[in-house]
Amino acid sequence: MNAQDSPKFKALRKQMVEHQLKPRGIEDSNVLSAMLRVPRHLFVPLALRNKSYDDCALPLGPEQSISQPYIVALMLQSLQLRPTDRVLEIGTGSGYQAALLSELVGEVFSVEIDGVILEKAKKLLTALGCQNVFCREGDGFVGWEEEAPFDKITVSAAPKDIPRGLVKQLRVGGRMILPLGEESQVLVMLEKSEKGLESTDLGIVRFVPMRGRDPALSG
Protein backbone atom coordinates (compact mmCIF):
# COMPACT_ATOMS: atom_id res chain seq x y z
CA MET A 1 0.00 0.00 0.00
CA ASN A 2 1.99 3.00 -1.22
CA ALA A 3 -0.46 5.22 -3.12
CA GLN A 4 0.13 8.85 -2.14
CA ASP A 5 2.50 7.74 0.58
CA SER A 6 5.79 9.44 1.45
CA PRO A 7 8.82 9.06 3.76
CA LYS A 8 7.26 11.71 6.01
CA PHE A 9 4.08 9.71 6.57
CA LYS A 10 6.01 6.45 6.94
CA ALA A 11 8.09 8.09 9.67
CA LEU A 12 4.92 9.32 11.40
CA ARG A 13 3.45 5.80 11.32
CA LYS A 14 6.60 4.44 12.91
CA GLN A 15 6.36 7.08 15.65
CA MET A 16 2.70 6.14 16.16
CA VAL A 17 3.61 2.50 16.64
CA GLU A 18 6.63 3.14 18.86
CA HIS A 19 5.18 5.89 21.06
CA GLN A 20 1.40 5.29 21.11
CA LEU A 21 0.88 1.55 20.63
CA LYS A 22 3.79 -0.45 22.05
CA PRO A 23 3.97 1.43 25.39
CA ARG A 24 0.26 0.71 25.96
CA GLY A 25 0.56 -3.03 25.49
CA ILE A 26 -0.03 -3.53 21.79
CA GLU A 27 2.37 -6.39 21.12
CA ASP A 28 0.73 -8.46 18.37
CA SER A 29 3.39 -8.33 15.66
CA ASN A 30 0.86 -8.75 12.86
CA VAL A 31 -1.27 -5.85 14.11
CA LEU A 32 1.79 -3.64 14.53
CA SER A 33 3.01 -4.48 11.03
CA ALA A 34 -0.39 -3.66 9.56
CA MET A 35 -0.47 -0.34 11.40
CA LEU A 36 2.94 0.43 9.91
CA ARG A 37 1.86 -0.44 6.38
CA VAL A 38 -1.61 1.06 6.02
CA PRO A 39 -1.51 4.80 5.15
CA ARG A 40 -3.94 6.18 7.72
CA HIS A 41 -3.61 9.72 6.33
CA LEU A 42 -5.48 8.68 3.17
CA PHE A 43 -8.55 7.87 5.26
CA VAL A 44 -8.61 11.27 6.98
CA PRO A 45 -10.23 14.42 5.50
CA LEU A 46 -7.66 16.53 3.69
CA ALA A 47 -8.10 19.44 6.11
CA LEU A 48 -7.08 17.17 9.00
CA ARG A 49 -4.34 15.21 7.25
CA ASN A 50 -1.58 16.76 9.35
CA LYS A 51 -3.26 15.18 12.40
CA SER A 52 -3.60 11.71 10.84
CA TYR A 53 -1.15 10.01 13.19
CA ASP A 54 -2.00 11.97 16.34
CA ASP A 55 -3.16 10.15 19.46
CA CYS A 56 -6.83 11.01 19.02
CA ALA A 57 -10.02 10.30 17.09
CA LEU A 58 -10.81 12.58 14.15
CA PRO A 59 -14.18 13.63 12.69
CA LEU A 60 -15.26 12.37 9.26
CA GLY A 61 -18.63 14.10 9.18
CA PRO A 62 -21.92 14.19 11.10
CA GLU A 63 -22.07 11.20 13.46
CA GLN A 64 -18.92 9.73 11.91
CA SER A 65 -15.32 9.58 13.11
CA ILE A 66 -12.09 7.65 12.63
CA SER A 67 -11.06 6.13 15.94
CA GLN A 68 -7.89 6.84 17.87
CA PRO A 69 -5.06 4.59 16.54
CA TYR A 70 -4.59 2.91 19.91
CA ILE A 71 -8.26 1.95 20.18
CA VAL A 72 -8.21 0.48 16.66
CA ALA A 73 -5.09 -1.52 17.50
CA LEU A 74 -6.54 -2.67 20.83
CA MET A 75 -9.71 -3.93 19.15
CA LEU A 76 -7.77 -5.81 16.49
CA GLN A 77 -5.35 -7.34 18.98
CA SER A 78 -8.16 -8.39 21.31
CA LEU A 79 -9.92 -10.29 18.53
CA GLN A 80 -6.91 -12.63 18.20
CA LEU A 81 -7.16 -12.57 14.43
CA ARG A 82 -5.92 -15.40 12.23
CA PRO A 83 -5.08 -15.38 8.50
CA THR A 84 -7.98 -17.74 7.76
CA ASP A 85 -10.62 -15.71 9.64
CA ARG A 86 -13.77 -14.38 8.01
CA VAL A 87 -14.59 -11.11 9.76
CA LEU A 88 -17.77 -9.03 9.87
CA GLU A 89 -17.13 -5.32 10.37
CA ILE A 90 -20.06 -3.14 11.41
CA GLY A 91 -19.38 0.46 10.49
CA THR A 92 -17.06 0.78 7.48
CA GLY A 93 -16.63 4.50 8.16
CA SER A 94 -13.50 5.78 6.45
CA GLY A 95 -12.43 2.25 5.55
CA TYR A 96 -9.28 2.40 7.69
CA GLN A 97 -10.05 -0.58 9.91
CA ALA A 98 -11.21 -2.57 6.87
CA ALA A 99 -7.84 -1.90 5.23
CA LEU A 100 -6.04 -3.11 8.35
CA LEU A 101 -8.24 -6.21 8.49
CA SER A 102 -7.47 -6.84 4.83
CA GLU A 103 -3.83 -7.29 5.83
CA LEU A 104 -4.64 -9.60 8.72
CA VAL A 105 -7.44 -11.99 7.74
CA GLY A 106 -8.85 -13.99 4.84
CA GLU A 107 -12.08 -12.11 4.13
CA VAL A 108 -13.71 -8.93 5.45
CA PHE A 109 -17.43 -8.23 5.12
CA SER A 110 -18.10 -4.60 6.00
CA VAL A 111 -21.52 -2.99 6.49
CA GLU A 112 -22.09 0.79 6.56
CA ILE A 113 -25.40 2.59 7.07
CA ASP A 114 -24.27 5.84 5.39
CA GLY A 115 -24.15 5.35 1.63
CA VAL A 116 -22.12 8.49 0.92
CA ILE A 117 -19.41 7.54 3.42
CA LEU A 118 -19.42 3.99 2.09
CA GLU A 119 -18.80 5.01 -1.52
CA LYS A 120 -15.76 7.04 -0.52
CA ALA A 121 -14.40 4.13 1.51
CA LYS A 122 -14.99 1.63 -1.30
CA LYS A 123 -13.10 3.76 -3.82
CA LEU A 124 -10.13 4.11 -1.50
CA LEU A 125 -10.08 0.42 -0.56
CA THR A 126 -10.15 -0.50 -4.25
CA ALA A 127 -7.32 1.95 -5.00
CA LEU A 128 -5.25 0.36 -2.24
CA GLY A 129 -5.81 -3.14 -3.61
CA CYS A 130 -7.90 -4.53 -0.76
CA GLN A 131 -9.41 -7.30 -2.86
CA ASN A 132 -10.57 -9.39 0.11
CA VAL A 133 -12.83 -6.64 1.49
CA PHE A 134 -16.50 -6.76 0.52
CA CYS A 135 -18.69 -3.78 1.41
CA ARG A 136 -22.38 -3.04 1.32
CA GLU A 137 -24.78 -0.40 2.54
CA GLY A 138 -27.13 -1.54 5.28
CA ASP A 139 -28.24 -1.52 8.89
CA GLY A 140 -25.43 -2.82 11.07
CA PHE A 141 -27.88 -4.50 13.43
CA VAL A 142 -28.90 -6.76 10.55
CA GLY A 143 -25.31 -7.69 9.76
CA TRP A 144 -24.63 -9.88 6.72
CA GLU A 145 -26.66 -12.99 7.42
CA GLU A 146 -26.09 -14.81 4.14
CA GLU A 147 -22.32 -14.83 4.77
CA ALA A 148 -22.58 -16.01 8.38
CA PRO A 149 -21.22 -17.52 10.50
CA PHE A 150 -18.21 -15.28 11.08
CA ASP A 151 -15.08 -16.08 13.06
CA LYS A 152 -14.86 -12.54 14.40
CA ILE A 153 -17.11 -9.47 14.49
CA THR A 154 -16.01 -5.91 15.19
CA VAL A 155 -18.47 -3.07 15.78
CA SER A 156 -17.33 0.55 15.40
CA ALA A 157 -20.37 2.33 16.85
CA ALA A 158 -22.02 1.99 20.25
CA PRO A 159 -25.37 0.21 20.65
CA LYS A 160 -27.31 0.45 23.93
CA ASP A 161 -27.42 -3.32 24.27
CA ILE A 162 -25.65 -6.31 22.75
CA PRO A 163 -27.06 -6.80 19.22
CA ARG A 164 -28.51 -10.31 19.44
CA GLY A 165 -28.82 -10.55 15.68
CA LEU A 166 -25.05 -10.18 15.38
CA VAL A 167 -24.43 -12.72 18.14
CA LYS A 168 -26.39 -15.25 16.04
CA GLN A 169 -24.02 -14.59 13.14
CA LEU A 170 -20.92 -15.30 15.27
CA ARG A 171 -19.70 -18.88 15.19
CA VAL A 172 -19.27 -20.86 18.39
CA GLY A 173 -15.72 -20.17 19.54
CA GLY A 174 -15.73 -16.77 17.87
CA ARG A 175 -15.15 -13.30 19.30
CA MET A 176 -17.02 -10.03 18.96
CA ILE A 177 -15.74 -6.66 20.16
CA LEU A 178 -17.88 -3.55 20.50
CA PRO A 179 -18.39 -0.36 22.51
CA LEU A 180 -21.51 -0.70 24.64
CA GLY A 181 -23.66 1.96 26.27
CA GLU A 182 -24.95 5.48 25.81
CA GLU A 183 -23.43 8.35 27.83
CA SER A 184 -20.96 5.98 29.50
CA GLN A 185 -19.49 3.40 27.16
CA VAL A 186 -17.33 0.35 27.79
CA LEU A 187 -15.33 -1.58 25.20
CA VAL A 188 -16.53 -5.16 25.58
CA MET A 189 -15.06 -8.41 24.27
CA LEU A 190 -17.60 -11.22 23.88
CA GLU A 191 -16.57 -14.85 23.45
CA LYS A 192 -19.25 -17.26 22.25
CA SER A 193 -19.41 -20.84 23.51
CA GLU A 194 -22.02 -23.58 23.54
CA LYS A 195 -23.05 -22.29 26.97
CA GLY A 196 -23.52 -18.67 25.89
CA LEU A 197 -21.46 -15.48 25.99
CA GLU A 198 -18.49 -14.62 28.18
CA SER A 199 -17.92 -10.88 28.52
CA THR A 200 -14.70 -9.00 29.29
CA ASP A 201 -14.56 -5.23 29.82
CA LEU A 202 -11.55 -3.56 28.21
CA GLY A 203 -12.03 -0.01 29.45
CA ILE A 204 -13.96 3.21 29.00
CA VAL A 205 -14.29 4.45 25.40
CA ARG A 206 -16.20 7.04 23.40
CA PHE A 207 -17.80 6.07 20.07
CA VAL A 208 -20.64 7.51 18.01
CA PRO A 209 -24.03 5.88 18.69
CA MET A 210 -24.97 2.90 16.55
CA ARG A 211 -27.75 3.79 14.13
CA GLY A 212 -30.41 1.40 12.91
CA ARG A 213 -32.71 -1.06 14.62
CA ASP A 214 -31.99 -4.46 16.12
CA PRO A 215 -34.50 -6.87 14.51
CA ALA A 216 -34.10 -9.20 17.49
CA LEU A 217 -35.72 -6.53 19.70
CA SER A 218 -38.65 -5.70 17.42
CA GLY A 219 -41.91 -7.21 18.33
C-alpha positions as CSV (number, residue, x, y, z in Angstrom):
1,M,0.0,0.0,0.0
2,N,2.0,3.0,-1.2
3,A,-0.5,5.2,-3.1
4,Q,0.1,8.9,-2.1
5,D,2.5,7.7,0.6
6,S,5.8,9.4,1.5
7,P,8.8,9.1,3.8
8,K,7.3,11.7,6.0
9,F,4.1,9.7,6.6
10,K,6.0,6.4,6.9
11,A,8.1,8.1,9.7
12,L,4.9,9.3,11.4
13,R,3.5,5.8,11.3
14,K,6.6,4.4,12.9
15,Q,6.4,7.1,15.7
16,M,2.7,6.1,16.2
17,V,3.6,2.5,16.6
18,E,6.6,3.1,18.9
19,H,5.2,5.9,21.1
20,Q,1.4,5.3,21.1
21,L,0.9,1.6,20.6
22,K,3.8,-0.5,22.0
23,P,4.0,1.4,25.4
24,R,0.3,0.7,26.0
25,G,0.6,-3.0,25.5
26,I,0.0,-3.5,21.8
27,E,2.4,-6.4,21.1
28,D,0.7,-8.5,18.4
29,S,3.4,-8.3,15.7
30,N,0.9,-8.7,12.9
31,V,-1.3,-5.8,14.1
32,L,1.8,-3.6,14.5
33,S,3.0,-4.5,11.0
34,A,-0.4,-3.7,9.6
35,M,-0.5,-0.3,11.4
36,L,2.9,0.4,9.9
37,R,1.9,-0.4,6.4
38,V,-1.6,1.1,6.0
39,P,-1.5,4.8,5.1
40,R,-3.9,6.2,7.7
41,H,-3.6,9.7,6.3
42,L,-5.5,8.7,3.2
43,F,-8.5,7.9,5.3
44,V,-8.6,11.3,7.0
45,P,-10.2,14.4,5.5
46,L,-7.7,16.5,3.7
47,A,-8.1,19.4,6.1
48,L,-7.1,17.2,9.0
49,R,-4.3,15.2,7.2
50,N,-1.6,16.8,9.4
51,K,-3.3,15.2,12.4
52,S,-3.6,11.7,10.8
53,Y,-1.2,10.0,13.2
54,D,-2.0,12.0,16.3
55,D,-3.2,10.2,19.5
56,C,-6.8,11.0,19.0
57,A,-10.0,10.3,17.1
58,L,-10.8,12.6,14.1
59,P,-14.2,13.6,12.7
60,L,-15.3,12.4,9.3
61,G,-18.6,14.1,9.2
62,P,-21.9,14.2,11.1
63,E,-22.1,11.2,13.5
64,Q,-18.9,9.7,11.9
65,S,-15.3,9.6,13.1
66,I,-12.1,7.7,12.6
67,S,-11.1,6.1,15.9
68,Q,-7.9,6.8,17.9
69,P,-5.1,4.6,16.5
70,Y,-4.6,2.9,19.9
71,I,-8.3,1.9,20.2
72,V,-8.2,0.5,16.7
73,A,-5.1,-1.5,17.5
74,L,-6.5,-2.7,20.8
75,M,-9.7,-3.9,19.1
76,L,-7.8,-5.8,16.5
77,Q,-5.3,-7.3,19.0
78,S,-8.2,-8.4,21.3
79,L,-9.9,-10.3,18.5
80,Q,-6.9,-12.6,18.2
81,L,-7.2,-12.6,14.4
82,R,-5.9,-15.4,12.2
83,P,-5.1,-15.4,8.5
84,T,-8.0,-17.7,7.8
85,D,-10.6,-15.7,9.6
86,R,-13.8,-14.4,8.0
87,V,-14.6,-11.1,9.8
88,L,-17.8,-9.0,9.9
89,E,-17.1,-5.3,10.4
90,I,-20.1,-3.1,11.4
91,G,-19.4,0.5,10.5
92,T,-17.1,0.8,7.5
93,G,-16.6,4.5,8.2
94,S,-13.5,5.8,6.5
95,G,-12.4,2.2,5.6
96,Y,-9.3,2.4,7.7
97,Q,-10.0,-0.6,9.9
98,A,-11.2,-2.6,6.9
99,A,-7.8,-1.9,5.2
100,L,-6.0,-3.1,8.3
101,L,-8.2,-6.2,8.5
102,S,-7.5,-6.8,4.8
103,E,-3.8,-7.3,5.8
104,L,-4.6,-9.6,8.7
105,V,-7.4,-12.0,7.7
106,G,-8.8,-14.0,4.8
107,E,-12.1,-12.1,4.1
108,V,-13.7,-8.9,5.5
109,F,-17.4,-8.2,5.1
110,S,-18.1,-4.6,6.0
111,V,-21.5,-3.0,6.5
112,E,-22.1,0.8,6.6
113,I,-25.4,2.6,7.1
114,D,-24.3,5.8,5.4
115,G,-24.2,5.3,1.6
116,V,-22.1,8.5,0.9
117,I,-19.4,7.5,3.4
118,L,-19.4,4.0,2.1
119,E,-18.8,5.0,-1.5
120,K,-15.8,7.0,-0.5
121,A,-14.4,4.1,1.5
122,K,-15.0,1.6,-1.3
123,K,-13.1,3.8,-3.8
124,L,-10.1,4.1,-1.5
125,L,-10.1,0.4,-0.6
126,T,-10.1,-0.5,-4.2
127,A,-7.3,2.0,-5.0
128,L,-5.2,0.4,-2.2
129,G,-5.8,-3.1,-3.6
130,C,-7.9,-4.5,-0.8
131,Q,-9.4,-7.3,-2.9
132,N,-10.6,-9.4,0.1
133,V,-12.8,-6.6,1.5
134,F,-16.5,-6.8,0.5
135,C,-18.7,-3.8,1.4
136,R,-22.4,-3.0,1.3
137,E,-24.8,-0.4,2.5
138,G,-27.1,-1.5,5.3
139,D,-28.2,-1.5,8.9
140,G,-25.4,-2.8,11.1
141,F,-27.9,-4.5,13.4
142,V,-28.9,-6.8,10.5
143,G,-25.3,-7.7,9.8
144,W,-24.6,-9.9,6.7
145,E,-26.7,-13.0,7.4
146,E,-26.1,-14.8,4.1
147,E,-22.3,-14.8,4.8
148,A,-22.6,-16.0,8.4
149,P,-21.2,-17.5,10.5
150,F,-18.2,-15.3,11.1
151,D,-15.1,-16.1,13.1
152,K,-14.9,-12.5,14.4
153,I,-17.1,-9.5,14.5
154,T,-16.0,-5.9,15.2
155,V,-18.5,-3.1,15.8
156,S,-17.3,0.6,15.4
157,A,-20.4,2.3,16.8
158,A,-22.0,2.0,20.2
159,P,-25.4,0.2,20.7
160,K,-27.3,0.4,23.9
161,D,-27.4,-3.3,24.3
162,I,-25.7,-6.3,22.7
163,P,-27.1,-6.8,19.2
164,R,-28.5,-10.3,19.4
165,G,-28.8,-10.5,15.7
166,L,-25.1,-10.2,15.4
167,V,-24.4,-12.7,18.1
168,K,-26.4,-15.2,16.0
169,Q,-24.0,-14.6,13.1
170,L,-20.9,-15.3,15.3
171,R,-19.7,-18.9,15.2
172,V,-19.3,-20.9,18.4
173,G,-15.7,-20.2,19.5
174,G,-15.7,-16.8,17.9
175,R,-15.1,-13.3,19.3
176,M,-17.0,-10.0,19.0
177,I,-15.7,-6.7,20.2
178,L,-17.9,-3.6,20.5
179,P,-18.4,-0.4,22.5
180,L,-21.5,-0.7,24.6
181,G,-23.7,2.0,26.3
182,E,-24.9,5.5,25.8
183,E,-23.4,8.3,27.8
184,S,-21.0,6.0,29.5
185,Q,-19.5,3.4,27.2
186,V,-17.3,0.4,27.8
187,L,-15.3,-1.6,25.2
188,V,-16.5,-5.2,25.6
189,M,-15.1,-8.4,24.3
190,L,-17.6,-11.2,23.9
191,E,-16.6,-14.9,23.5
192,K,-19.2,-17.3,22.3
193,S,-19.4,-20.8,23.5
194,E,-22.0,-23.6,23.5
195,K,-23.1,-22.3,27.0
196,G,-23.5,-18.7,25.9
197,L,-21.5,-15.5,26.0
198,E,-18.5,-14.6,28.2
199,S,-17.9,-10.9,28.5
200,T,-14.7,-9.0,29.3
201,D,-14.6,-5.2,29.8
202,L,-11.5,-3.6,28.2
203,G,-12.0,0.0,29.5
204,I,-14.0,3.2,29.0
205,V,-14.3,4.5,25.4
206,R,-16.2,7.0,23.4
207,F,-17.8,6.1,20.1
208,V,-20.6,7.5,18.0
209,P,-24.0,5.9,18.7
210,M,-25.0,2.9,16.5
211,R,-27.7,3.8,14.1
212,G,-30.4,1.4,12.9
213,R,-32.7,-1.1,14.6
214,D,-32.0,-4.5,16.1
215,P,-34.5,-6.9,14.5
216,A,-34.1,-9.2,17.5
217,L,-35.7,-6.5,19.7
218,S,-38.7,-5.7,17.4
219,G,-41.9,-7.2,18.3
